Amino acid sequence: MSQPVSEASLALNGGQRTRTTEWPTYDKGYVDLCGDDESAALRAIKSRRLFRYDNRPHTETEVGQLERELAGFFDSRYALACSSGTTAMALALFAAGVRPGDSVACPAFTFAATPSAIMLTGAKPVVVEVDENLHMDPVDLQAKLTPDVKAVVAVHMRGFACDVERLVAVADGHGVPLFEDAVPALGVSLGGRKLGTFGRAGAFSTQSDKSINTGEGGFLITSDRDLFERAVVLSGAYEQQLHRHTDPVLPTISDLTLPIFSFRLDEIRGAMARNQLAGLDKRVATFQGNFRYVASRLAGLAPIRLRQPVAEDAFLGESLLFRLPGATPEQVGWFVRALNTEGIGARGLGDASRPNNRCFWNWRFAFPHETEQDTIRRYQRSATLLKETVDVPLSITLSEADCDDVVEAVTKVCNAYRPPNSPIGG
Ligand SMILES: Cc1ncc(COP(=O)(O)O)c(C=O)c1O
């Protein structure tokens, strides 16, 4: 029997590929860096002052100025630059008093760095289920808030804001602080307010595939003075360097009461981050524009369910996530292979042959005493949703032609896709 036309036209079945050039992703060098970034890095190098703490006034160092500019951008009282998003989150938790033996709640869908930051403090991550749009579920959070849970980490995963206001209300009701892992959503707002400013503190990264790219780096935003001062010392401000951050007033704590972890940011990255912060709104608009273009053309395509934001424009758009409701792992695998053969970078989140660090059952370090299957069974709803999900990275460098390619390829594969319970892929 001959194949239906739509199926025969798939590159997977020998048809013409949608594109023959590689799908642009940051790890292949598709990043938004310009001459001004080079000049900023050179400015710091030529100054020969690469450490953030020296005899210059704080306001004349690159990192000191970056912190002032970040506080302004976020309309927050304080900002602390540090070495990564993971260390930013660990500093916030530690500064808030999370200690070994405590538990900290985080969603089932987040990068392994979130539970890792929790574990840096000696605490244990407690997984909270996600809803059908992969946002942390406030109802399940409520159920998970036992007395040993001392904090909540909400995550704006893959650039989509979670329902952070509801989550804050649940955490408040339990009397514990909520922190935002806003790493993937740097520069995004919810209801006119910047993500990262809803909780006690917000953690961000400036690692290469984020909306600010300094290779490595991160920062913390907070308006809580005590938490800020403690985080500054913990990040590696010793011998009265804390004063530089609180000037003209004196610190309220002694820096001798806390360990120092050397999670500081250096001047070269500070200089680059300053330059990119100045253009951040434009970078966010580029991401969002590409995402809207693609998502609006794929909306309503029958076999897929596009991940929905919690509010209009509450996303960055760094990746296109959609589910194939009811699909088996084989069907999702077929869909991803078909897209890859069309020339589009895509992954199935639950692909067992390429364990994805964003799926909770692959955080084996956090559940050393149970099998992967037992971990999956404990959070079955999230596992089912994640295993149905396909992730297509949308780099900031996408052209309109690239966006057209992803629309064409997804549409083509959707047309050939057989719904669950039917044989697939010829
Ligand atoms: C959700 C999330 N949290 C934390 C991090 C860690 O950031 P960093 O690599 O700067 O430590 C990442 C990194 O991609 C992330 O996606």
The ligand as an SDF file (V2000), in Angstrom:
LIG
                    3D

 16 16  0  0  0  0  0  0  0  0999 V2000
   16.5640   26.7990   35.4400 C   0  0  0  0  0  0  0  0  0  0  0  0
   18.0280   26.9710   35.6090 C   0  0  0  0  0  0  0  0  0  0  0  0
   18.5060   27.2340   36.8290 N   0  0  0  0  0  0  0  0  0  0  0  0
   19.8290   27.3910   37.0430 C   0  0  0  0  0  0  0  0  0  0  0  0
   20.7380   27.2850   36.0180 C   0  0  0  0  0  0  0  0  0  0  0  0
   22.1800   27.3990   36.3220 C   0  0  0  0  0  0  0  0  0  0  0  0
   22.8280   28.5310   35.8110 O   0  0  0  0  0  0  0  0  0  0  0  0
   24.4160   28.5030   35.7940 P   0  0  0  0  0  0  0  0  0  0  0  0
   24.8360   27.5990   34.6890 O   0  0  0  0  0  0  0  0  0  0  0  0
   24.8120   29.9120   35.5820 O   0  0  0  0  0  0  0  0  0  0  0  0
   24.8570   28.0020   37.1300 O   0  0  0  0  0  0  0  0  0  0  0  0
   20.2970   26.9930   34.7230 C   0  0  0  0  0  0  0  0  0  0  0  0
   21.2440   26.8840   33.6130 C   0  0  0  0  0  0  0  0  0  0  0  0
   20.9100   26.7580   32.4780 O   0  0  0  0  0  0  0  0  0  0  0  0
   18.8960   26.8460   34.5130 C   0  0  0  0  0  0  0  0  0  0  0  0
   18.4040   26.5590   33.3040 O   0  0  0  0  0  0  0  0  0  0  0  0
  1  2  1  0
  2  3  1  0
  2 15  2  0
  3  4  2  0
  4  5  1  0
  5  6  1  0
  5 12  2  0
  6  7  1  0
  7  8  1  0
  8  9  2  0
  8 10  1  0
  8 11  1  0
 12 13  1  0
 12 15  1  0
 13 14  2  0
 15 16  1  0
M  END
$$$$
